[in-house]
Amino acid sequence: MGERHPIPAQTLVLAMLRRLFPGWTLSVTSHGIWRAEGPMLISVSSCEGLIRALADADPEALTRAATDLDLPTP
């Protein structure tokens, strides 16, 4: 059987956010800064901060994501 390699949580979170916010290029720098490049540049120190900033910058994508995930919309 093949050896299993765990996927780092950061990699999984980025993959999910890229699906939810396709108009943005998302990354984490070697210094742990979370970045989003799209209609504007977002640079924050945490994943939570990135999600909040993306929600503010792209409310339509947030609404689509909430619908796709079957979450209540604000």
Summary of the structure (lengths in Angstrom):
residues: 74
radius of gyration: 13.7
end to end distance: 46.7
largest distance: 46.7
contacts: 164
relative contact order: 0.15
helix: 45%
strand: 16%
